[in-house]
Amino acid sequence: MTSYQADICFIYKHFTKRRPQMEKKKSCQERQERQAQEWGEKIEGLRKKAALAKGEKEARL
């Protein structure tokens, strides 16, 4: 095997091993962003419910 072939084998092995890790990081980041958005929507919904409950409580008084 020539040094050129060895270099190509090294590069191929190096990048094929790292690619799944990068995909995992990307999918993990996407999942975290999706969860953050979902939690933001949940919090916003709770704020609206709290505001409605507060308005109803004041209307009763």
Secondary structure, 3 states (H helix, E strand, C coil): CCHHHHHHHHHHHHHHHHHHHHHHHHHHHHHHHHHHHHHHHHHHHHHHHHHHHHHHHHHHC
